[in-house]
Amino acid sequence: MLPLEHLQTSMARSVLAIEPLVSAKMLTAGKADPLARLRIYQNNTRSSLTAVLMAVFPVTVRLVDERFFRFVASEFIRRHPPVESRLAHYGAGFPRFLKTIDTLSDMPIVAETARLEWAIAEALDVASLPPRTLAEFDNTDLGPSLDILLQPSLRLIVSHWSILSVWTAHQQGAAVDHHSPWTRRSERVALWRAGDSVRLVLLDRANFAFRHSLNHGLGLEHATTRALALDPAFNLVSALVRLFGDGLVTNLRIAAHPLSN
């Protein structure tokens, strides 16, 4: 008899169809056909994982139609099975996988929309911190040596396609025609968790760069310099007011600078 750990690993790999079905000699199931029972587990597992992907990528499902999505999901599950028990983390590689599907080569917006939907799933999986208000920092010098800490759920996405427009059309119940020749149009999207839902907004290049720099801990001075380089008319005061108004600021701190020689 195989050691329990080896048996469990072989069973898991067979259920996920990573390797051929285990030998019937490895299984005992009374009078029932052990391989038939294993196929039931296989089908149930694949069905459950497909349901997870459909729940995370509902707009993508509509873009390609459910039948085709199920086929692609089945291939993804076979090639990229879960590596952890928490299914909320399953699907991270699905947008990239869609780019490898030949049938979708002339529909790049499908993979891009899936990328947006995965960012939404990530944001909803992160806890929201209490937002700070601008009034709390009336006596704080909002000078260049300041770090602005943002909500951990904030995600920033740049796409060459109108992904937010497609996603919004779906939320409003509009018909999404997957045969339409989508117009190539860049969109810069910021999204974050707000309670039990998610907020999504379009940003111009300067404001996107500003938030991107802050989100990577580069400090207010760097963020402002980057934004002004893209748009000399960038208004720092307006950007800060909007940042606080969106509930994205969780704290302020004086940036630590290396000692000069």
N, C-alpha and C positions, 0 to 999 in steps of 0.2 A: 504493500500500500504506500502511496506517495505521502510525504510529509504534508501536514495540513496547509502550511503556508504555500507550498508548491501547488497543491490542489486548488486552493483559493485563487491563486494567480492565474492558473490555467483556465479555470472557470470564467474568471472576469474577462480574460482576453478572448475567450470563445464567445461569451455573451455579447461583447462589443465587436465581434467579427474581425478582430485583429489577426487572428490565426484560425486555421481550420478547427472545426468542432472537436472537442476532446473525445478520446476513445470511450466507448461505452463501458469498457472494463474499469474505467476510473470512477464510474457512477453507479449507484445502486438506488433503485426506486421501486422496489417490490415487483409487481407484475407489470407496471407501466414501462413504456419505452423511454429510457432515460434521455436519449437524444431528442425525442419529440418534446419532452418536458423542457429540455435546455432551449429548444427553439422557441418555446413560449416565453421564457425569460428574455431571449434575444429580441423577440418582437415587442414585448412590453417595454424593454429598456429603450429600444430605438424609438418607439412611439412616444415615450415620456420625454426623451431628449429633443425630439422634433417639436413637441408641444412647447418646451422651454424656448427654443429658438423662435418659434412663431409668436410667442408672447413678447419676446424682446424686440423682434423686427417686424411689427405689423404692417408698416408702410411698405417695407421691402416685399412682403408677401403680396401686397396689392399690385406692386409694380410688375411682378413676374408671373402672377397668378398662383394660387395655392398648390396646384398639382406639381408645377415645376419647382416651386420652393421645397416641397416635401422631397422631391428627387434629389435636389442639391443638398438639402439638409442631411439626407441619408448618407450621401457620399462624404460630407464633412464629418459626420459622426464616426464613420468607418475609419477615416484617415486621421481624425483628431479627436479621439475619445476624451472624456473628462479626466483630469489629472488630480482632482480633489473632489471631496464629497459635497461641497457647497455649490449647488447648481446656479446660484446667483452670479457666480464668476465664470460660468460656461458660455462661450460664444465670442470671446475676445478676438479670436482669429478668423471669425466668419466673414467680416468685410473683406479681409485680404484674400480669403479663399474664393470669394465671388469674382475677384479679378482674374482668377485662373480659369474660369469657365468660358470656353470658346463661344458658346451661344450668347453670352452677355458682352462680348468684346465691343459691340457697337452700341452698348447701353451702359457707359461708365457711370451714369448717375445712379444705377442700382447699388453698386458697391459703395459709392459715396454717401448715399442715403443710409445704408446699413452702418456706415462709420458714425454718422450722426446719431442713429438710434442706439448704438452701443455706448456712445458718450452719455446719452440720456440715462441708460441703465446704470452706468457707473456712478453718475451723479446721484441717482436715487438710492444707491447703496451706501452712500457716505452720510454720516450724521451732520446736521446743520448746527453750527455754533451760534450762540447769541450774537446778533449784529450790534455793532456800536453805532451811536449817532454822532453827527458832527458837533452837536451841542455839548457832548461830553468832553470835547477837546478844545473848548473855547480859550483856555489858557495855555494851550500847547503850541509851540512854535512849529508850524508845518513847513520847516525848512528842508533843504536838499538832503540833509543827513538823516532822513527818516525812512524807516521801513514801514510799509503798510501791509499788514497781514490780511489775506483774503480768505473767504470761505473755502474749505478743502474740497467742496463739491464742484468748484468752478472748472469748467472745461472750455477750451478755446479751439475752434476748428476753422481752418481755411480750406475752401473747396473751389475748384474751377467751375462747379456746377451749382445750380440754384436749389441746393438741398433743403434749406429752410422753407423755401416757397413750396416745394413738393410736400414736405412734412406738414406744413400749415394747411395746405389744401386738403390733406387727409383728415386732419382734426376737424375741419369745417364740413366734412361729409361730401366734399366735391368729388366728382368722378376723376380717378387717376387713370388716364389712358396710357398703358405701357407701350403702345405702338407709336406714341407721339415722338417726333424728333426734338428732344429737349434742347433748348438753346443753351449754349455754353456761356455762363455768366458767373463770375467769381462772387462768392459770398463769404463773409467773415462772421462766424457765429460765436456768441458767448452764451453759455447755458450753465445753470446752477440749480441746486435743489432749493425749493421754497415750500416748506411744510411737507406735505405728502405729494406735491406735484413738482414740476420743473418749469423754470422760466427760460425762454430763449429770445435773444435779441440779435439784430444785425448791427455790426459796428463798421465804421469807416476804418481806413488803414491806420490812422494815427491813434485812435482810441483802442483799436485792437492791440497795437504794439505797446501802448501804455499799460493795458491790463496784463498783457503777456509778460512784460518785464516784471511787474509787481508780483505776478503769480509765481515767478521763478526766483523771487527773493533778491532781485537786483537793485532794489531801493528806488526811492522817489526820484532822485536826481537822474539816474540812468533811464528810468521810464520816461521822464519828461524830455530828456535829450533825444531819445529815440523817436518819440511822438512828434517833436518839433522838426526833426530831420525829414519826416514824411509829410508834414503839413505845418508850414511856418505860422499858420493862423490857429494852431491848436491852442485851446483855452484850458489851462490847468485848473482854474477854479471851477469851471463847469464840469470838467472831468471828475474832480474830487466830489463835488456835490452829487453828481450822478452815481458815483461809486457808493457813497453812503446811502443815497436814496434807494439803491437797488438792494440794500442790506448785505453787501458783500464784504464790508470792512469788519474784521473781528478784533483787531487791536492795532495799536501803533507802538513803535519802539524806535529808539535812537540806534541808527546803524553803527555797527562796530567797524572802525577803520583801522587798517594796519598802521603801526607806528612808523613815522617817517624817519629816514636815516639822518 
